[in-house]
Amino acid sequence: MGKAVLVTGVARQLGGRFVHRVQRDPDVDRVIAVDAEAPGHDLGEALFVRADIRQPTIGRLLAEYDVDTVVHLDVTGTPLGAGGRTAVKETNVIGTMQLLGACQKSPSVQRLVVKSTTSVYGSAPRDPAVFTEATPPKSLPGGGFAKDAAEVEGYVRGFARRRPDVAVCVLRFANILGPAADTPFAEYLSLPVLPTVFGYDPRLQFVHEDDVIDVLRIASREPRRATLNSGTFNIAGDGVLTLSQCSRRLGRPTMPVLLPAVRWVGSALRTVGATDFSTEQIRLLTHGRVVSTVQMRETLGFEPAYTTVEAFADFARSRGRGLLPPTVLGRAVDRIADRVAQPGPGRGAGGTGATTTHSGG
């Protein structure tokens, strides 16, 4: 008998794509695809079971199909269908608790892979330049998807202590981008005008959705060699982009807003359903976040096909032209920056006039 893989969160495009990918592995005998919502895409030969992971049904599925590998992708920042933020939090946290409880009781489960996020590190003014997997956050996330993910990881660590025989792999993804990305940050970058925090130009990392599928496949393989790729791993493409570079490459102008007013803008955007502009996302747009991917390469053995710049470029192509062509927007920003930097009347080279710097596109 080959492996039996249970995948949660298959109604989303990422879960659906992974289901298709894992079916092609020669050592996989069957795939059980689980979600509370019916997927709008084909799942190939996988067995789809409409089930809410917050309910005890998940335990019966593990036993009925003798599941040995669980890939938990139903940890997300955006709602699917009705329910909004409350339903998302319940699925993220309570659903994970129920799933882990079922896995703990199942003697057949040998491997658990959990989708998480680099948001668990938070974003603060005194953060290190680069986070490693062992770096504690300066301040714990106060709400939204980041807080959910931090709670989920806490429960996963507890499960790993109770079931040391199970290989547990937690993948902390940077902001996921690509033509089909449906993350909160992808929604933000799709706005016609990007609200930004006045005076800040954060450094950002991205991971392409194709690389997400590939690393999930690596993490879900070979349960008998669990110690080789168990643990927690940052997953991101090489390099960084600043937010100003992102806006210029998209051809989308920015709207700098004073920090106290950004929260009001975020509330207004959430009210009209434009994007999930959470407190944690505002902090990311203020202070940014960069993570080390050494362990991803050396321990997990994964090399992303896309850099941060390439992942962003593929996303930008899928979104079409912004309000302004990127070259025109770039030249306008350069001219404004040059004028601000030039000494004005009463401000010589040794004057007190402030200068601004900007990152090239």
N, C-alpha and C positions, 0 to 999 in steps of 0.2 A: 504494500500500500504506500502511495506517495503522501506528501504533506496535505493536510487540510488547513486552509487559511481562512480565517474570518476577518472581514474588513468592515469597519463601521464608517458612517458618513459617506455612503456611496451615492447619495442623491446630488452631491456637489460634483463639479466637473473634475476636481482633483481626485476624489475618491473613485469616480467612474474610470478615469484614466489609469489609476493604479490597478484596479480590478482587471482591466484588459491586459496590462503589462504582466501581472503576476501569473495570469493564466498561461502565458507562453513559456514559463519555466518548466523544464522537463520533469523536475522532481515534485511538482505540484499536481496532486490528483484531483482536488476539488476546491472551489472557492465559494464561500458563503458570504454574500453581500447583504449588509444590514443597514437599514435606515428607517426612520419614522415616516419619511416622505417617499413617495414613489419617484424614482429618477426619471428625468425627461430624456435620458440618453440610453443607448443600448449597453448592456453589460456582458455581451458575448454569451458564453456558456456557463457563466456563474449562476448560482442559485440565489435569487433575490428573495429575502425574507423581510416583509414589512413589520418592523418591531421597534419599539421605543426602548433604548438602552437604559432608561430610568426605571424600567419594569423588570420583574424577575424572569421574564421570557428569555433573556440573554443566557442565563444559566442552563436552561433546557437545550438551547441551540448548541452550546459547547459540548454537552453530553451526547446529544443525538447524533452529531456529526463527528464526534471524536476529534475535535479541533486541537491541533498542536501549536499553531501560530496565530496570534491575534495582532492585527494592525489597527490601532485606534486613531482614526483620522477625524472623528466627530468632536474635535476641539477647535472651535472657530470663533471669529470675532463678529460675524455678520449673521443675521437671521435668515432662514430659508422658509418662505411661506409666512403664515400668521404667527403671532406670538411675541415678536419683537425681542428686546434685550432680555426680558425676564426669562423667556423660554430658552434663549441661547445660554444664559448662565446656568439654568437648571440642567440642561443637557451637558454642558461642559463639566460641571462640578458633580452634581448628583448622578448624572449618567455615568461618569467615570468611576465614581464610588461603587455603583452597582456592578459595573463591568469588572472592576478589580475584585470585588467580592466573589463574583462568579468564577473568575480565573483562579482565585485562591482555593476554591473548593474543587476545581477540576484537576484530576490527576493527569489528564492527557496534555494539558497546556505546557509547552516547553519554552515558548518564546513570546515576548510581548514588546511591541514597538509602539511608541506614543509620539504623536505630533505635538510639538510645543513651539515656543517662540522666543527669540532673543529679547522680547519685551520684558521678560522676567527680571532682567538686569535693571530695568527702569532707565530714566534719563535725568541726570542731575548735574548742576554746575561743577561739582568737584569730582565727577566720575574720572576713572582712569582713561587714558587715550585709547586703550584697547582692552576689552573684557576677555578673560579666559573663562573656561568652564568652572574654575575654582574661585573666581572673583565674586565676593559677596556684594550685593547691591548696596549703594549708599542709603537708599530709602526704598522700602518695599512698595510695589505698585498699590495705588490707593483705590483702583476701581477698573471696570471694563475688562476687556479680554486679557490684559496683562495680569490682573489680579486672579482671574479664573485660571490662567496657565500656571501661576505660582502655586495656587491651591492644588491643582491637578498634579503637579510635580511632587508636592508634599505627600499626597496619597500614594503616588507611584513608588516613592522611596520607602514608605511603610510597607507596601506590598512586597518590594524586593527583599526587605528584612524578613518578612514572614515566609516567603517562598524563595530561599536562596538557590534552589535548584532550577529556577526559571531564569532564562537570559532576558534581561530588561534593557532596552535601548530607548533613550529619550533624545529626540532630534529637535534642537532649538533652531528654527528657521528664521533667517533675516526676512525682511519684507519680500513676499513672493510676488514676482511680476511675470508677465507674459501675455500673449494675445487673449487668453481666456481667464486671466486672473480676476477673482471676485473678492479681493481682500479690502479692508477699510482704506489702506493706503493707496491701493489702485483706484478706488473711488475718489479719493482726494485728488490724485494726480489727473483725474479725468474731468475735474471741474474746469469751466471755461476761464476762470480767473482763480489763482491760487492764493488763499489767505495765508500770510506768513507773519511771523513774530518780528516786529520792528527791531532792528539792530542785531539780529541773529541769522547765521547762515550755516545750519547744522550739516555735519558729515553723515552720509547715509550709505548703507549697504543693501544690496538686493541679491536674491537668488531666483534663477529662472525656473518656471514651473516644470520644464523638462528635467532639470537637475533634481528637483524634488522627487519626481517619480523614480529616477535612477537610484538615488540614495535610499529611498524607502525599500526598494528591491534588495539592495545590498544588506540593509539592516534586518530584513526579514528572512535571510537565508541562513542555512547551516546551524540549526539549534544545538547540535552536538558539540560544536566548537564555540559555545556561548561566550567563554571568557575572552575570546579574541576581539569581539566587537560589542560587548556590553558596555553600558555606561551612558553618559550624557555628552552630546556633541553639538557644537555650534556649526551651522550649515549656512554658508554664504559664498558668493562669488568673490574673486580677487578684486582688490581695489575699492575705492570709495568715490562717491559723487557728492557735491554740495547741493543743497536745495536750489540755489541760484542756477547752477549748471543744469539741473533737471528742468527748471522752468524754461530756460532758453532752448534746450533741445526739444522740448515739447511745443515751443512757440506759444506758450501760455503766459500772459503777464501775471505778475504777482501783485498782491494788495497788502503791503505792510501794515500791520495793526499793532497798537500798543498792547503789551501782554495782558493787562486787565480786561481789555475789550475783546481779546481773542476768545475768551470763554463765552462771551455773549454771541459772537459770530458762530461759534461751534453749536450753541444751543439753537440758534436760528436755522442752521443747516440741518440739524437733526430733526427739527420740527417739520421741515418741508420734505424730509426723507432724502436729502441730497447725499449725505455721507455720515458715517459714524465718527463724529469729531469728538472723541473722548478726551478726558483729561490726560491720559497717557500719550495720546497722539499729539496733543499740544506740547507736552514735554519733549517728545521726540523732535518736533518742529522747532523747538527752542535749543535744545542741547545736543541733539543727534545721538548716535550710538555706533560704535565699531567693535567687532568681535574678532578674536583670533580663531583661525581655522586649522591650526597645526594638528590638533588631535583628529580632526576630520580626515586629514590626509595620512597621518602616520599610524593611527590606530584603526580607524574605520576603513581606511584604504580607498577613499573616494576623492576623485579629482573632478570638479565641476567642468562641464563643457563650456559654460558661459561665465565671463567675468561680470562684475557689477555693471560696468559700462555696456557690455553686450546685452545683458538681460534687459537693461533699461531701454536700449535702442530697439530691441524687438518689441517691447511694450509700446514704445512711442510710435512705431510704424503701424501698429494695430489700432491706435487711437486716431489716426489721421491728423490733418493739419490743425493747429490751434488758431487762435484769433489772429496771430501774427506769424509770418514765416520766421523760423528760428534765426536766420541770418539777419533779417531786419531788426528783430528784437535784440539780438546780440549787439549790433552796431549802436542801437539807441541806448542800451545800458552802458556801453563803453563811453559814449559821448557825455552822458550825464555824469558818470563817475569822473571823467577827466575834468569836467567843468567844476565839480565840487572840490576836486583836488587842487585846482589852480588858485594861487593867492589872489584874493580880491583887494579892493581898496582898503588901505590901512593894515593889510596883512602881508608882510614881507616874508622872506624865507624863514626868518626867525620869529614870526608872529605866533599867535596862540590859536589860529584857526585850525579846526579839526580836519582831518583827511579821512577818506573812506577807502577801503580796499574791497576788491571783489575777485571772485574766482572766474577764470576763463571758461568759456563754454566748450 
